[in-house]
Amino acid sequence: MKDIEKLKSTNKCNGCDLEGVDLSEANLNGVVLNEANLRGADLNHAFLFRAYMINTNFSGADLSGTDLCNSDMREADLREADLRWADLSEVDLSDADLRWANLSEADLRWANLYKAKLGGANLSYVNLSGADLSDANLIGANLKKADLSRVDLRGANLTATNLSEANLTDVILDEKQSAVLQSLRCP
């Protein structure tokens, strides 16, 4: 566990292997974990405010209730991660892979999700107001009762996306999306 000791002593561990590590409730504000492996790690209710985790692997990790506000998570792998109740406000998740992740009731206000992969993700009851989802892949995502007010969806693929009871006030769409919107479920 040399990498965990390095993380604890320096708050920086680029490229470290922290697979399956228990960091629940840890204070890691400002941590630098670029290209690290945190696959299956337990980070529930941890504090990662203004952290740098570019191209980091969080697949299958538990990040429920975690404070990730203002963090840089570009190109992160968050497939099948548990992000319920997480604070992801103003996080940069551009080009991140969030397929099949559970983001139910997460706070993603003003988050950058440009070109993010969100296919099959659970985004029910999530607050995405003001977020950038332009060119994102939302195929089959569940956005039931999500707050999408002022969200930029230009170029986003919304095929088979569940938007039932979602707040779509002032959503930004492009003209070409009308064909894609045909398969939306908005009862």
N, C-alpha and C positions, 0 to 999 in steps of 0.2 A: 504494500500500500504506500509506496514511495510517493506516488502522485497525489494521494489525499493529504499527505504531510506537506508537500509543496504547496498545495492549494491553501491549506490552513495557515501556513507561515507567510505566504507572499500575496495571497488573494489573486494570484495569476497562475494559470496552468494551461497554456496553449498546447493543443495536441495530446493532452493527458488522457489516460484510460481510466475512467471512473464508472465503468459499467456496473450497474446494480448497487451503487453506493447509497447509503442512507444519509441524506443531507436535509431531512425534514426539519423545518423550523430554523434552519441555519441562517445566520446573517451574512449574506454574500453580496451586499450592496457594492456596486462598482467592480465586481469581479471580472476578470478577463479569462474567458474559456473558449477562445476561438479554436475551431476544428477539434474540439475535445469529444470524447465518447462518453455520453451519459445515458446510454441505452438502458432502459429499465430502471433507472435511478429513482429514488424516492426523494422528491424535493417538495412534498406537500407543505404548504404554509411557510415556505422559505422566503427570504427577502433578497431579491435580485434586482433592486432598483438601479437603473442606469448601468446595467451589466453589458459586457461585450461578449456575445456568443455567436459569432459569425460562422456559418457552416458547421455548427455543432450538432451532434447526433443525440436527440432526445426521444427517439422512437420508443414507444411503449412506456415512457417515464410517467411518474405521477407528479404533476405540477399543480394539483388542485389547490385552490386558495392561495397560490403563490403570487407575490408582488413582483411583477416584471416590468412595471411602469418605466417608460422612457428607455428601454433596453434596445440594443442593436442585435437582432436575431436574423439578419439576412441569410438566406439560403439554408436555414436550419432544417433539420429533419425531425419533424414532430409527428410522424405517422403513428396513429393509434395511441397518441399520448392523452393523458387525462388532464385537461385544463379547466375543469369545472370551477366556477367562482374565481378564476384567476384575474388579476388586474393586469391587463395587457394594454392599457391606455397609452397612446402615443408610442407604441412599440414599432420598430421597423422589422416587418416580417416579409419584406419583398423577396420574391422567388423562394419562399419557404414551402416545405412540403408538409401539409397538415391533413393529408387524406386520412379519413376514418378517425380523426381526432375527436374527442369529446370536449367541446367548448361551451357547453350549456351554462347559461347565466354568467358567462365571462364578460368583463368590461374591456371592450376593444375600441372605445371612443378615440377618434383621430388616429387610429393605427394605420400604418402603411402596409397594405397587403397586395401591392402591385405584383401581378403575375404569380400570386400564391396559388398553390394547388390545394383546393379544399373539397375535392370530390368525396362524397359520402360522409363528410364531417357533420357532427351534430352541433349546430349553432342556434338551437332553440333558446328563446328568451335572452339572447345575447344583446348587448348594447354596442352597436357598430356606428353610432351617429358620427357623421363627419369623416368616416374612414375612407381610405382609397382602396377600392377593390377593382380598379381598372385592369383589364386583361387577365383577371383571375379566373381560375377554373373551378366552378361551383357545381359541376355536374352531379346531380343526385344529393346535394347537400340539404340538410333540414334547417330552415330558417324560420320555423314556426314561432310566431309572436316575437320575432326579433325586431329591434329598433334599427331601421335602415335609413333614418332621416338624414338627409344631406350626404348620403353615400355616393361616391363616384363609381358607377358600374359600367362605364364605357368600355366596350370590348370584352366584358366578362361573359363567360359561357354559363348560362343559367338553365341549360337543358335539364329537365326533370327535377328542378329545384322546388322544394316545398316552401312557399312563401305565405302559407295560410296565416291570417291575422297579423301579418308583419306590418310595421309602420313604414310606409313607403313615401312619406312626406318629403318633397323636394329632392327625390332621388335623381341622379344625373345619369341619363341613358343616351346612347347614340342611336341614330336612325336605323342602322343595320340590325339592331337587336330585336326588332319587332318579330322576325321569323323565329328567333330562339325562344321568345317569350310565349309562343303558342303552347308549349308543353308544360308551362308552369301550373302548379296546383294552387289556386287561390280561391277556395270555396267562399 
